[in-house]
Amino acid sequence: MEQIRVLIVDDEEEFASALAERMNLRGIHTEVSCRGEEALSRIDAHPPDVVLLDLMMPGLGGMEIMKRIRAKHPGIAIIFQTGHSIPDILGMEPASGLCDYLIKPAGIDEIIAKVRLCVRPRNNTS
């Protein structure tokens, strides 16, 4: 099986870096972007399998980033991470591109499990 590639998009740089390090240690290739525009450029250059996307960020927020990812890269799975209220997420249709969501702080095992579940349908061609 090919290594899963994840892009963490979160304005909390220390949190995102620590999470990336923990995921890398578990065999998931993970990169970090702390700004929306930078994340979109990285995705255009090297599309990941999954984007762990903070819902509430200054500047370009999670919902807008998701819309832009959907427009150019509809096959990328998106998992929102938020420490805030999530009513907007709960009503989203699967076609929106949202695969799942996490409430911060989520445990590493929960994060890894959700990432793998979101990638499995794309890799399972049988």
N, C-alpha and C positions, 0 to 999 in steps of 0.2 A: 504494500500500500504506500502511496506517495505521502510525503510529510505534509501535514495540514499547515497552511499559511494564514496567519491572523494579523490584522492591523487593529491595534487599540487606539481609539481616538478619544482623548480625554484631556481636558484642560488642567487637571491635577497631575502635574508631571511626575511627582514622586510616587503617587499611587500607580500611575500607568507604568512607570519603569519597574517598580517592584512586581507588579502583576506580570509584566512581560518576562522578567527574569524567572519567575516561578513557572510560567508556562514553557519557556525554553528548556528549563531543567526537566520537564516532563515530555520532551520530544516534539513540542509544537513550535514551529518557527514563528516568532512573534516580533513585530516592530511596533513602534509608538509614534504617534503624531499628536501634538498638543493644540493644533489649530485646524479648523475646518478646511480652509483653502489648501493648506499643505497636505492634508489627508487626501483630498481629491486629486491632487497632482501625483501623489504616491500611487493611488489606485489606478490612475491612467497609465502610469509607467509600468507597474507590476501588480496587476489585480490579485488580491488575496482571495482565499476561499471564504473567509469570514471577516466581518468588521464588527468589533466590539465597540459600540458607539455610545458615548455619553449623551444623554438626552438634552441636558441643560449645559450649554457652553456659551461663553461670551462671543459676540460676533456671529458667525455662522453656526446656528444651533443644529442639534441632532436631526430634527424633522426635515430641515432644508437639505442637510447633507444626505440623508436617506433618499430624498426625491432626486437629487442630482446623481447619486450612485445608480438608482433605478433606471434613470434615463440613458445612461451610457453602459452600465454593467448589470443587466438584470439577473445574471446568474450568481452574483455574490450574495451570500447569506448575511443578514444583519441581525445582531443581537443588541438591543438597547440595554444600557446600564444606567441606573438612576438612583439617586438618594432622595428623590422628590416624589410627589404624587404621580400616579401613572394612568389616570382615566383616559387620556388620549390614546395610549398604547393598547389598552384592553379591547377597544372596539375595532382595531385594525383588521382588515381582511388579509389572509395569507398572500394574496396577489400583490399587496403593497410592498412585499419584499421583506417584511419583518418576520424573522424566523422565531424569535423568542425574546425574553427580557429577563433582566436580573435586577434585584434590589440591592444596592450597596449597603453595607459591605457583604458581598457574597463570598462563600468559601471557594477555595481553588478547585476542590473536587466538583462542586456544582458548576462552576464555570467551564471546566474541561468537559464535563458530561454534556452540557448544552452545546458547546462548540462541536463536539463529535456528532451529536444528534442532528445538528443543522447541516453538517457536511455529508453525512451518510446517504441521504436521498440522492445527492448528485453523484456520489461514487458508486452507488448500487444500481448497476445497469441491468441486472438480471430480473 
